[in-house]
Amino acid sequence: MNKPMPKRIMVTGATGAIGRAIAMRLASDPQNSVILIGKNREKCEEAVINIRSKTRNPRVEYDLCDLSR
């Protein structure tokens, strides 16, 4: 039986309540690599720390990007 391929998933708005919940759920699968997209460095760093600690998935990171422009 084939193992599912690891996924690399980008989540926008992940510093807000809904986006963070989505990112948390996706990161709960240790096969997934989750990238949070946000424009505030402090909020992104806090979200990454929070999601990593709750899911035990070290493959959570962030990229700064302002998509409103």
All heavy atoms as TSV, in Angstrom:
chain	resi	resn	atom	element	x	y	z
A	1	MET	N	N	0.837	-1.174	0.000
A	1	MET	CA	C	0.000	0.000	0.000
A	1	MET	C	C	0.887	1.243	0.000
A	1	MET	O	O	1.865	1.323	0.727
A	1	MET	CB	C	-0.894	-0.032	1.226
A	1	MET	CG	C	-1.865	1.083	1.314
A	1	MET	SD	S	-3.230	0.584	2.368
A	1	MET	CE	C	-4.520	1.315	1.457
A	2	ASN	N	N	0.533	2.219	-0.805
A	2	ASN	CA	C	1.322	3.443	-0.911
A	2	ASN	C	C	1.027	4.397	0.234
A	2	ASN	O	O	-0.116	4.559	0.636
A	2	ASN	CB	C	1.019	4.147	-2.230
A	2	ASN	CG	C	1.514	3.365	-3.418
A	2	ASN	OD1	O	2.416	2.564	-3.288
A	2	ASN	ND2	N	0.920	3.585	-4.565
A	3	LYS	N	N	2.093	5.021	0.728
A	3	LYS	CA	C	1.935	6.061	1.745
A	3	LYS	C	C	1.540	7.355	1.045
A	3	LYS	O	O	1.997	7.629	-0.056
A	3	LYS	CB	C	3.247	6.269	2.494
A	3	LYS	CG	C	3.639	5.120	3.386
A	3	LYS	CD	C	4.995	5.341	3.994
A	3	LYS	CE	C	4.885	6.314	5.133
A	3	LYS	NZ	N	6.150	6.462	5.867
A	4	PRO	N	N	0.673	8.157	1.676
A	4	PRO	CA	C	0.320	9.442	1.056
A	4	PRO	C	C	1.545	10.357	0.984
A	4	PRO	O	O	2.410	10.331	1.856
A	4	PRO	CB	C	-0.737	10.020	1.988
A	4	PRO	CG	C	-0.713	9.207	3.222
A	4	PRO	CD	C	0.008	7.935	2.935
A	5	MET	N	N	1.589	11.146	-0.088
A	5	MET	CA	C	2.711	12.076	-0.252
A	5	MET	C	C	2.585	13.224	0.734
A	5	MET	O	O	1.479	13.691	1.008
A	5	MET	CB	C	2.720	12.630	-1.679
A	5	MET	CG	C	3.183	11.644	-2.701
A	5	MET	SD	S	3.321	12.376	-4.347
A	5	MET	CE	C	4.423	13.734	-4.052
A	6	PRO	N	N	3.716	13.695	1.268
A	6	PRO	CA	C	3.679	14.879	2.139
A	6	PRO	C	C	3.170	16.076	1.340
A	6	PRO	O	O	3.422	16.200	0.156
A	6	PRO	CB	C	5.132	15.080	2.546
A	6	PRO	CG	C	5.842	13.844	2.188
A	6	PRO	CD	C	5.052	13.161	1.125
A	7	LYS	N	N	2.453	16.951	2.029
A	7	LYS	CA	C	1.904	18.132	1.373
A	7	LYS	C	C	2.522	19.386	1.965
A	7	LYS	O	O	2.810	19.447	3.147
A	7	LYS	CB	C	0.390	18.174	1.548
A	7	LYS	CG	C	-0.303	17.046	0.846
A	7	LYS	CD	C	-1.779	17.098	1.061
A	7	LYS	CE	C	-2.410	15.907	0.378
A	7	LYS	NZ	N	-3.689	15.573	0.923
A	8	ARG	N	N	2.708	20.370	1.126
A	8	ARG	CA	C	3.181	21.692	1.541
A	8	ARG	C	C	2.014	22.639	1.315
A	8	ARG	O	O	1.604	22.864	0.176
A	8	ARG	CB	C	4.394	22.083	0.705
A	8	ARG	CG	C	5.151	23.240	1.234
A	8	ARG	CD	C	6.517	23.272	0.545
A	8	ARG	NE	N	7.174	24.497	0.831
A	8	ARG	CZ	C	8.052	24.656	1.807
A	8	ARG	NH1	N	8.377	23.645	2.566
A	8	ARG	NH2	N	8.619	25.816	2.011
A	9	ILE	N	N	1.475	23.184	2.410
A	9	ILE	CA	C	0.225	23.928	2.346
A	9	ILE	C	C	0.438	25.356	2.851
A	9	ILE	O	O	1.019	25.569	3.917
A	9	ILE	CB	C	-0.848	23.243	3.210
A	9	ILE	CG1	C	-1.015	21.785	2.772
A	9	ILE	CG2	C	-2.156	23.991	3.144
A	9	ILE	CD1	C	-1.719	20.924	3.778
A	10	MET	N	N	-0.058	26.334	2.083
A	10	MET	CA	C	0.003	27.733	2.496
A	10	MET	C	C	-1.362	28.146	3.028
A	10	MET	O	O	-2.381	27.844	2.409
A	10	MET	CB	C	0.395	28.619	1.315
A	10	MET	CG	C	1.809	28.401	0.866
A	10	MET	SD	S	2.305	29.304	-0.629
A	10	MET	CE	C	1.410	30.787	-0.588
A	11	VAL	N	N	-1.375	28.843	4.169
A	11	VAL	CA	C	-2.616	29.310	4.776
A	11	VAL	C	C	-2.537	30.826	4.938
A	11	VAL	O	O	-1.664	31.327	5.655
A	11	VAL	CB	C	-2.867	28.648	6.151
A	11	VAL	CG1	C	-4.147	29.160	6.770
A	11	VAL	CG2	C	-2.898	27.131	6.019
A	12	THR	N	N	-3.426	31.543	4.265
A	12	THR	CA	C	-3.472	32.996	4.432
A	12	THR	C	C	-4.375	33.325	5.612
A	12	THR	O	O	-5.262	32.555	5.967
A	12	THR	CB	C	-4.003	33.687	3.164
A	12	THR	OG1	O	-5.318	33.216	2.886
A	12	THR	CG2	C	-3.098	33.414	1.970
A	13	GLY	N	N	-4.126	34.453	6.243
A	13	GLY	CA	C	-4.944	34.874	7.380
A	13	GLY	C	C	-4.771	33.994	8.603
A	13	GLY	O	O	-5.660	33.901	9.443
A	14	ALA	N	N	-3.631	33.346	8.723
A	14	ALA	CA	C	-3.419	32.368	9.788
A	14	ALA	C	C	-3.157	32.997	11.153
A	14	ALA	O	O	-3.028	32.276	12.134
A	14	ALA	CB	C	-2.270	31.439	9.425
A	15	THR	N	N	-3.098	34.322	11.234
A	15	THR	CA	C	-2.948	34.949	12.550
A	15	THR	C	C	-4.309	35.287	13.142
A	15	THR	O	O	-4.405	35.662	14.303
A	15	THR	CB	C	-2.074	36.220	12.477
A	15	THR	OG1	O	-2.669	37.144	11.579
A	15	THR	CG2	C	-0.664	35.876	12.026
A	16	GLY	N	N	-5.363	35.144	12.360
A	16	GLY	CA	C	-6.730	35.344	12.851
A	16	GLY	C	C	-7.317	34.030	13.350
A	16	GLY	O	O	-6.721	32.956	13.174
A	17	ALA	N	N	-8.482	34.090	13.935
A	17	ALA	CA	C	-9.082	32.917	14.572
A	17	ALA	C	C	-9.375	31.789	13.588
A	17	ALA	O	O	-9.001	30.631	13.823
A	17	ALA	CB	C	-10.357	33.323	15.303
A	18	ILE	N	N	-10.018	32.096	12.482
A	18	ILE	CA	C	-10.397	31.043	11.530
A	18	ILE	C	C	-9.166	30.486	10.824
A	18	ILE	O	O	-8.997	29.265	10.714
A	18	ILE	CB	C	-11.428	31.575	10.515
A	18	ILE	CG1	C	-12.736	31.908	11.244
A	18	ILE	CG2	C	-11.675	30.554	9.406
A	18	ILE	CD1	C	-13.755	32.613	10.392
A	19	GLY	N	N	-8.296	31.370	10.341
A	19	GLY	CA	C	-7.082	30.920	9.664
A	19	GLY	C	C	-6.187	30.092	10.569
A	19	GLY	O	O	-5.605	29.091	10.146
A	20	ARG	N	N	-6.087	30.483	11.832
A	20	ARG	CA	C	-5.253	29.737	12.774
A	20	ARG	C	C	-5.850	28.357	13.034
A	20	ARG	O	O	-5.130	27.363	13.111
A	20	ARG	CB	C	-5.082	30.484	14.090
A	20	ARG	CG	C	-4.096	29.770	15.004
A	20	ARG	CD	C	-3.905	30.477	16.315
A	20	ARG	NE	N	-3.289	31.775	16.099
A	20	ARG	CZ	C	-2.489	32.358	16.963
A	20	ARG	NH1	N	-2.203	31.777	18.096
A	20	ARG	NH2	N	-1.986	33.545	16.721
A	21	ALA	N	N	-7.167	28.274	13.141
A	21	ALA	CA	C	-7.829	26.978	13.352
A	21	ALA	C	C	-7.594	26.058	12.155
A	21	ALA	O	O	-7.332	24.859	12.327
A	21	ALA	CB	C	-9.317	27.184	13.592
A	22	ILE	N	N	-7.654	26.618	10.956
A	22	ILE	CA	C	-7.393	25.825	9.750
A	22	ILE	C	C	-5.948	25.346	9.742
A	22	ILE	O	O	-5.668	24.169	9.481
A	22	ILE	CB	C	-7.721	26.645	8.487
A	22	ILE	CG1	C	-9.232	26.876	8.401
A	22	ILE	CG2	C	-7.193	25.969	7.233
A	22	ILE	CD1	C	-9.646	27.908	7.369
A	23	ALA	N	N	-5.016	26.257	10.022
A	23	ALA	CA	C	-3.596	25.897	10.044
A	23	ALA	C	C	-3.317	24.831	11.105
A	23	ALA	O	O	-2.542	23.895	10.869
A	23	ALA	CB	C	-2.743	27.135	10.292
A	24	MET	N	N	-3.960	24.955	12.255
A	24	MET	CA	C	-3.780	23.985	13.339
A	24	MET	C	C	-4.237	22.596	12.883
A	24	MET	O	O	-3.548	21.600	13.105
A	24	MET	CB	C	-4.580	24.429	14.567
A	24	MET	CG	C	-4.389	23.576	15.779
A	24	MET	SD	S	-2.964	24.037	16.768
A	24	MET	CE	C	-3.437	25.647	17.335
A	25	ARG	N	N	-5.387	22.550	12.247
A	25	ARG	CA	C	-5.931	21.266	11.775
A	25	ARG	C	C	-5.011	20.651	10.730
A	25	ARG	O	O	-4.740	19.454	10.754
A	25	ARG	CB	C	-7.336	21.483	11.209
A	25	ARG	CG	C	-7.954	20.249	10.629
A	25	ARG	CD	C	-8.340	19.269	11.732
A	25	ARG	NE	N	-9.063	18.152	11.182
A	25	ARG	CZ	C	-8.533	16.943	11.025
A	25	ARG	NH1	N	-7.304	16.692	11.402
A	25	ARG	NH2	N	-9.254	15.975	10.504
A	26	LEU	N	N	-4.534	21.454	9.791
A	26	LEU	CA	C	-3.638	20.948	8.751
A	26	LEU	C	C	-2.311	20.477	9.340
A	26	LEU	O	O	-1.759	19.471	8.912
A	26	LEU	CB	C	-3.403	22.021	7.695
A	26	LEU	CG	C	-4.628	22.386	6.852
A	26	LEU	CD1	C	-4.351	23.663	6.063
A	26	LEU	CD2	C	-5.007	21.244	5.927
A	27	ALA	N	N	-1.796	21.208	10.328
A	27	ALA	CA	C	-0.522	20.852	10.952
A	27	ALA	C	C	-0.646	19.629	11.850
A	27	ALA	O	O	0.363	19.021	12.203
A	27	ALA	CB	C	0.024	22.034	11.747
A	28	SER	N	N	-1.862	19.251	12.206
A	28	SER	CA	C	-2.028	18.077	13.062
A	28	SER	C	C	-1.653	16.790	12.334
A	28	SER	O	O	-1.425	15.769	12.963
A	28	SER	CB	C	-3.461	17.991	13.604
A	28	SER	OG	O	-4.365	17.719	12.560
A	29	ASP	N	N	-1.566	16.847	11.003
A	29	ASP	CA	C	-1.049	15.709	10.233
A	29	ASP	C	C	0.454	15.909	10.091
A	29	ASP	O	O	0.898	16.846	9.431
A	29	ASP	CB	C	-1.719	15.657	8.860
A	29	ASP	CG	C	-1.249	14.488	8.013
A	29	ASP	OD1	O	-0.204	13.869	8.322
A	29	ASP	OD2	O	-1.935	14.191	7.019
A	30	PRO	N	N	1.263	15.037	10.702
A	30	PRO	CA	C	2.715	15.237	10.682
A	30	PRO	C	C	3.332	15.154	9.283
A	30	PRO	O	O	4.471	15.567	9.086
A	30	PRO	CB	C	3.255	14.131	11.590
A	30	PRO	CG	C	2.178	13.121	11.663
A	30	PRO	CD	C	0.883	13.838	11.433
A	31	GLN	N	N	2.582	14.648	8.303
A	31	GLN	CA	C	3.075	14.608	6.920
A	31	GLN	C	C	3.063	15.999	6.284
A	31	GLN	O	O	3.802	16.257	5.345
A	31	GLN	CB	C	2.188	13.681	6.075
A	31	GLN	CG	C	2.317	12.226	6.408
A	31	GLN	CD	C	3.600	11.644	5.865
A	31	GLN	OE1	O	4.052	11.998	4.775
A	31	GLN	NE2	N	4.210	10.774	6.625
A	32	ASN	N	N	2.205	16.879	6.799
A	32	ASN	CA	C	2.030	18.196	6.191
A	32	ASN	C	C	3.074	19.205	6.662
A	32	ASN	O	O	3.428	19.244	7.831
A	32	ASN	CB	C	0.645	18.758	6.516
A	32	ASN	CG	C	-0.466	17.999	5.827
A	32	ASN	OD1	O	-0.237	17.305	4.845
A	32	ASN	ND2	N	-1.669	18.128	6.347
A	33	SER	N	N	3.515	20.016	5.718
A	33	SER	CA	C	4.334	21.176	6.000
A	33	SER	C	C	3.429	22.386	5.775
A	33	SER	O	O	2.885	22.552	4.683
A	33	SER	CB	C	5.530	21.204	5.053
A	33	SER	OG	O	6.269	22.378	5.207
A	34	VAL	N	N	3.244	23.210	6.816
A	34	VAL	CA	C	2.282	24.303	6.752
A	34	VAL	C	C	3.018	25.643	6.812
A	34	VAL	O	O	3.840	25.863	7.697
A	34	VAL	CB	C	1.254	24.198	7.900
A	34	VAL	CG1	C	0.249	25.325	7.827
A	34	VAL	CG2	C	0.546	22.849	7.865
A	35	ILE	N	N	2.698	26.510	5.861
A	35	ILE	CA	C	3.316	27.832	5.798
A	35	ILE	C	C	2.224	28.863	6.062
A	35	ILE	O	O	1.243	28.943	5.315
A	35	ILE	CB	C	3.951	28.090	4.427
A	35	ILE	CG1	C	4.954	26.987	4.110
A	35	ILE	CG2	C	4.609	29.462	4.389
A	35	ILE	CD1	C	5.250	26.843	2.651
A	36	LEU	N	N	2.391	29.630	7.119
A	36	LEU	CA	C	1.443	30.687	7.449
A	36	LEU	C	C	1.837	31.941	6.675
A	36	LEU	O	O	2.999	32.321	6.666
A	36	LEU	CB	C	1.463	30.983	8.947
A	36	LEU	CG	C	1.405	29.787	9.898
A	36	LEU	CD1	C	1.400	30.269	11.332
A	36	LEU	CD2	C	0.215	28.919	9.599
A	37	ILE	N	N	0.868	32.579	6.042
A	37	ILE	CA	C	1.111	33.803	5.297
A	37	ILE	C	C	0.478	34.946	6.081
A	37	ILE	O	O	-0.716	34.918	6.378
A	37	ILE	CB	C	0.498	33.740	3.884
A	37	ILE	CG1	C	1.014	32.523	3.110
A	37	ILE	CG2	C	0.760	35.035	3.125
A	37	ILE	CD1	C	2.497	32.527	2.851
A	38	GLY	N	N	1.295	35.939	6.421
A	38	GLY	CA	C	0.788	37.076	7.175
A	38	GLY	C	C	1.642	38.302	6.945
A	38	GLY	O	O	2.715	38.227	6.360
A	39	LYS	N	N	1.152	39.445	7.427
A	39	LYS	CA	C	1.916	40.680	7.229
A	39	LYS	C	C	2.507	41.227	8.521
A	39	LYS	O	O	3.265	42.178	8.495
A	39	LYS	CB	C	1.053	41.741	6.544
A	39	LYS	CG	C	-0.228	42.078	7.243
A	39	LYS	CD	C	-1.045	43.044	6.403
A	39	LYS	CE	C	-2.386	43.300	7.049
A	39	LYS	NZ	N	-3.216	44.172	6.250
A	40	ASN	N	N	2.184	40.615	9.659
A	40	ASN	CA	C	2.706	41.066	10.950
A	40	ASN	C	C	3.648	40.002	11.514
A	40	ASN	O	O	3.214	38.911	11.871
A	40	ASN	CB	C	1.541	41.319	11.910
A	40	ASN	CG	C	1.990	41.847	13.249
A	40	ASN	OD1	O	2.735	41.182	13.956
A	40	ASN	ND2	N	1.537	43.039	13.590
A	41	ARG	N	N	4.930	40.330	11.578
A	41	ARG	CA	C	5.942	39.366	12.008
A	41	ARG	C	C	5.662	38.798	13.403
A	41	ARG	O	O	5.744	37.595	13.619
A	41	ARG	CB	C	7.330	40.008	11.979
A	41	ARG	CG	C	8.458	39.054	12.395
A	41	ARG	CD	C	9.831	39.710	12.376
A	41	ARG	NE	N	10.124	40.365	11.118
A	41	ARG	CZ	C	10.630	39.763	10.040
A	41	ARG	NH1	N	10.859	38.472	10.065
A	41	ARG	NH2	N	10.883	40.449	8.947
A	42	GLU	N	N	5.327	39.653	14.351
A	42	GLU	CA	C	5.116	39.188	15.728
A	42	GLU	C	C	3.950	38.211	15.815
A	42	GLU	O	O	4.037	37.186	16.485
A	42	GLU	CB	C	4.892	40.377	16.668
A	42	GLU	CG	C	6.127	41.232	16.900
A	42	GLU	CD	C	6.400	42.216	15.736
A	42	GLU	OE1	O	5.455	42.536	14.976
A	42	GLU	OE2	O	7.554	42.629	15.585
A	43	LYS	N	N	2.853	38.532	15.136
A	43	LYS	CA	C	1.693	37.639	15.151
A	43	LYS	C	C	2.009	36.311	14.470
A	43	LYS	O	O	1.577	35.253	14.926
A	43	LYS	CB	C	0.495	38.296	14.458
A	43	LYS	CG	C	-0.148	39.391	15.271
A	43	LYS	CD	C	-1.359	39.934	14.551
A	43	LYS	CE	C	-2.033	41.024	15.350
A	43	LYS	NZ	N	-3.244	41.525	14.666
A	44	CYS	N	N	2.759	36.362	13.375
A	44	CYS	CA	C	3.136	35.127	12.682
A	44	CYS	C	C	4.033	34.259	13.559
A	44	CYS	O	O	3.828	33.043	13.652
A	44	CYS	CB	C	3.845	35.445	11.366
A	44	CYS	SG	S	2.767	36.031	10.053
A	45	GLU	N	N	5.022	34.884	14.195
A	45	GLU	CA	C	5.927	34.118	15.058
A	45	GLU	C	C	5.170	33.477	16.213
A	45	GLU	O	O	5.398	32.315	16.547
A	45	GLU	CB	C	7.040	35.021	15.583
A	45	GLU	CG	C	8.044	35.400	14.517
A	45	GLU	CD	C	9.071	36.423	14.963
A	45	GLU	OE1	O	8.926	37.006	16.075
A	45	GLU	OE2	O	10.013	36.659	14.192
A	46	GLU	N	N	4.239	34.225	16.810
A	46	GLU	CA	C	3.452	33.693	17.919
A	46	GLU	C	C	2.569	32.537	17.452
A	46	GLU	O	O	2.447	31.512	18.125
A	46	GLU	CB	C	2.593	34.810	18.524
A	46	GLU	CG	C	1.896	34.428	19.813
A	46	GLU	CD	C	0.552	33.793	19.557
A	46	GLU	OE1	O	-0.137	34.182	18.612
A	46	GLU	OE2	O	0.191	32.882	20.314
A	47	ALA	N	N	1.974	32.670	16.272
A	47	ALA	CA	C	1.120	31.611	15.729
A	47	ALA	C	C	1.924	30.346	15.446
A	47	ALA	O	O	1.479	29.240	15.751
A	47	ALA	CB	C	0.413	32.094	14.465
A	48	VAL	N	N	3.115	30.501	14.880
A	48	VAL	CA	C	3.966	29.343	14.591
A	48	VAL	C	C	4.332	28.619	15.884
A	48	VAL	O	O	4.223	27.389	15.973
A	48	VAL	CB	C	5.234	29.762	13.812
A	48	VAL	CG1	C	6.270	28.659	13.804
A	48	VAL	CG2	C	4.878	30.159	12.393
A	49	ILE	N	N	4.753	29.356	16.891
A	49	ILE	CA	C	5.118	28.746	18.178
A	49	ILE	C	C	3.924	28.007	18.766
A	49	ILE	O	O	4.050	26.861	19.224
A	49	ILE	CB	C	5.652	29.821	19.149
A	49	ILE	CG1	C	7.008	30.330	18.679
A	49	ILE	CG2	C	5.731	29.272	20.575
A	49	ILE	CD1	C	7.479	31.590	19.374
A	50	ASN	N	N	2.774	28.634	18.741
A	50	ASN	CA	C	1.560	28.035	19.292
A	50	ASN	C	C	1.169	26.757	18.550
A	50	ASN	O	O	0.891	25.726	19.172
A	50	ASN	CB	C	0.428	29.061	19.238
A	50	ASN	CG	C	-0.851	28.548	19.812
A	50	ASN	OD1	O	-1.669	27.958	19.109
A	50	ASN	ND2	N	-1.042	28.777	21.107
A	51	ILE	N	N	1.165	26.804	17.229
A	51	ILE	CA	C	0.761	25.644	16.429
A	51	ILE	C	C	1.780	24.514	16.561
A	51	ILE	O	O	1.402	23.346	16.713
A	51	ILE	CB	C	0.550	26.048	14.956
A	51	ILE	CG1	C	-0.661	26.989	14.853
A	51	ILE	CG2	C	0.360	24.832	14.065
A	51	ILE	CD1	C	-0.816	27.673	13.512
A	52	ARG	N	N	3.067	24.846	16.523
A	52	ARG	CA	C	4.091	23.803	16.699
A	52	ARG	C	C	3.951	23.104	18.048
A	52	ARG	O	O	4.074	21.885	18.137
A	52	ARG	CB	C	5.495	24.410	16.599
A	52	ARG	CG	C	5.959	24.684	15.208
A	52	ARG	CD	C	7.356	25.252	15.250
A	52	ARG	NE	N	7.853	25.595	13.936
A	52	ARG	CZ	C	8.962	26.286	13.722
A	52	ARG	NH1	N	9.689	26.709	14.754
A	52	ARG	NH2	N	9.346	26.551	12.498
A	53	SER	N	N	3.730	23.870	19.104
A	53	SER	CA	C	3.667	23.269	20.437
A	53	SER	C	C	2.412	22.408	20.599
A	53	SER	O	O	2.466	21.357	21.236
A	53	SER	CB	C	3.731	24.330	21.529
A	53	SER	OG	O	2.555	25.103	21.559
A	54	LYS	N	N	1.307	22.819	20.031
A	54	LYS	CA	C	0.066	22.050	20.180
A	54	LYS	C	C	0.010	20.827	19.277
A	54	LYS	O	O	-0.585	19.818	19.644
A	54	LYS	CB	C	-1.144	22.936	19.930
A	54	LYS	CG	C	-1.370	23.919	21.054
A	54	LYS	CD	C	-2.639	24.694	20.871
A	54	LYS	CE	C	-2.833	25.597	22.089
A	54	LYS	NZ	N	-4.007	26.440	21.957
A	55	THR	N	N	0.621	20.903	18.088
A	55	THR	CA	C	0.540	19.780	17.147
A	55	THR	C	C	1.790	18.907	17.164
A	55	THR	O	O	1.789	17.828	16.596
A	55	THR	CB	C	0.337	20.281	15.706
A	55	THR	OG1	O	1.490	21.032	15.298
A	55	THR	CG2	C	-0.920	21.106	15.577
A	56	ARG	N	N	2.859	19.397	17.788
A	56	ARG	CA	C	4.151	18.705	17.788
A	56	ARG	C	C	4.707	18.518	16.366
A	56	ARG	O	O	5.488	17.623	16.106
A	56	ARG	CB	C	4.056	17.347	18.469
A	56	ARG	CG	C	3.518	17.367	19.875
A	56	ARG	CD	C	4.639	17.562	20.868
A	56	ARG	NE	N	4.136	17.385	22.221
A	56	ARG	CZ	C	4.188	18.322	23.122
A	56	ARG	NH1	N	4.735	19.474	22.820
A	56	ARG	NH2	N	3.745	18.125	24.333
A	57	ASN	N	N	4.272	19.391	15.458
A	57	ASN	CA	C	4.748	19.348	14.082
A	57	ASN	C	C	5.776	20.468	13.894
A	57	ASN	O	O	5.419	21.647	13.892
A	57	ASN	CB	C	3.575	19.542	13.108
A	57	ASN	CG	C	3.985	19.401	11.657
A	57	ASN	OD1	O	5.162	19.456	11.327
A	57	ASN	ND2	N	3.007	19.232	10.773
A	58	PRO	N	N	7.046	20.113	13.714
A	58	PRO	CA	C	8.077	21.137	13.538
A	58	PRO	C	C	8.063	21.762	12.144
A	58	PRO	O	O	8.782	22.722	11.889
A	58	PRO	CB	C	9.381	20.369	13.775
A	58	PRO	CG	C	9.050	18.977	13.340
A	58	PRO	CD	C	7.603	18.764	13.707
A	59	ARG	N	N	7.222	21.233	11.254
A	59	ARG	CA	C	7.197	21.694	9.871
A	59	ARG	C	C	6.156	22.802	9.666
A	59	ARG	O	O	5.409	22.804	8.704
A	59	ARG	CB	C	6.930	20.502	8.958
A	59	ARG	CG	C	8.035	19.456	9.089
A	59	ARG	CD	C	7.735	18.193	8.365
A	59	ARG	NE	N	7.620	18.490	6.942
A	59	ARG	CZ	C	7.139	17.647	6.061
A	59	ARG	NH1	N	6.710	16.475	6.432
A	59	ARG	NH2	N	7.064	17.981	4.799
A	60	VAL	N	N	6.116	23.725	10.608
A	60	VAL	CA	C	5.231	24.895	10.517
A	60	VAL	C	C	6.139	26.119	10.490
A	60	VAL	O	O	7.020	26.265	11.339
A	60	VAL	CB	C	4.259	24.972	11.719
A	60	VAL	CG1	C	3.386	26.208	11.631
A	60	VAL	CG2	C	3.409	23.711	11.800
A	61	GLU	N	N	5.945	26.961	9.513
A	61	GLU	CA	C	6.767	28.165	9.377
A	61	GLU	C	C	5.882	29.297	8.849
A	61	GLU	O	O	4.685	29.105	8.652
A	61	GLU	CB	C	7.945	27.899	8.439
A	61	GLU	CG	C	7.528	27.385	7.085
A	61	GLU	CD	C	8.695	26.824	6.286
A	61	GLU	OE1	O	9.176	25.743	6.615
A	61	GLU	OE2	O	9.092	27.518	5.332
A	62	TYR	N	N	6.473	30.461	8.630
A	62	TYR	CA	C	5.693	31.577	8.105
A	62	TYR	C	C	6.480	32.337	7.055
A	62	TYR	O	O	7.701	32.245	6.981
A	62	TYR	CB	C	5.245	32.525	9.220
A	62	TYR	CG	C	6.343	33.383	9.806
A	62	TYR	CD1	C	6.610	34.640	9.285
A	62	TYR	CD2	C	7.104	32.948	10.877
A	62	TYR	CE1	C	7.617	35.436	9.814
A	62	TYR	CE2	C	8.099	33.731	11.419
A	62	TYR	CZ	C	8.352	34.972	10.879
A	62	TYR	OH	O	9.343	35.753	11.407
A	63	ASP	N	N	5.734	33.057	6.244
A	63	ASP	CA	C	6.297	33.969	5.258
A	63	ASP	C	C	5.543	35.286	5.389
A	63	ASP	O	O	4.311	35.278	5.489
A	63	ASP	CB	C	6.097	33.432	3.847
A	63	ASP	CG	C	7.395	33.100	3.139
A	63	ASP	OD1	O	8.445	33.621	3.557
A	63	ASP	OD2	O	7.348	32.339	2.165
A	64	LEU	N	N	6.274	36.380	5.412
A	64	LEU	CA	C	5.631	37.694	5.477
A	64	LEU	C	C	5.215	38.115	4.068
A	64	LEU	O	O	6.015	38.052	3.125
A	64	LEU	CB	C	6.582	38.738	6.058
A	64	LEU	CG	C	6.946	38.559	7.515
A	64	LEU	CD1	C	7.914	39.651	7.951
A	64	LEU	CD2	C	5.716	38.562	8.393
A	65	CYS	N	N	3.961	38.521	3.970
A	65	CYS	CA	C	3.443	38.923	2.668
A	65	CYS	C	C	2.183	39.756	2.895
A	65	CYS	O	O	1.302	39.363	3.645
A	65	CYS	CB	C	3.122	37.681	1.837
A	65	CYS	SG	S	2.570	38.050	0.181
A	66	ASP	N	N	2.100	40.906	2.238
A	66	ASP	CA	C	0.907	41.733	2.310
A	66	ASP	C	C	0.132	41.526	1.009
A	66	ASP	O	O	0.502	42.044	-0.038
A	66	ASP	CB	C	1.292	43.198	2.493
A	66	ASP	CG	C	0.093	44.104	2.725
A	66	ASP	OD1	O	-1.063	43.622	2.567
A	66	ASP	OD2	O	0.295	45.267	3.074
A	67	LEU	N	N	-0.942	40.745	1.087
A	67	LEU	CA	C	-1.714	40.402	-0.104
A	67	LEU	C	C	-2.770	41.456	-0.441
A	67	LEU	O	O	-3.504	41.301	-1.402
A	67	LEU	CB	C	-2.383	39.041	0.089
A	67	LEU	CG	C	-1.416	37.877	0.282
A	67	LEU	CD1	C	-2.179	36.592	0.558
A	67	LEU	CD2	C	-0.515	37.700	-0.916
A	68	SER	N	N	-2.830	42.528	0.331
A	68	SER	CA	C	-3.832	43.563	0.070
A	68	SER	C	C	-3.419	44.495	-1.057
A	68	SER	O	O	-4.208	45.292	-1.521
A	68	SER	CB	C	-4.087	44.381	1.333
A	68	SER	OG	O	-2.942	45.131	1.693
A	69	ARG	N	N	-2.202	44.371	-1.517
A	69	ARG	CA	C	-1.724	45.267	-2.585
A	69	ARG	C	C	-1.751	44.593	-3.926
A	69	ARG	O	O	-1.483	43.515	-4.140
A	69	ARG	CB	C	-0.318	45.738	-2.273
A	69	ARG	CG	C	-0.307	46.551	-1.033
A	69	ARG	CD	C	1.075	46.982	-0.702
A	69	ARG	NE	N	1.010	47.709	0.560
A	69	ARG	CZ	C	1.786	48.674	0.874
A	69	ARG	NH1	N	2.721	49.047	0.063
A	69	ARG	NH2	N	1.652	49.289	2.019
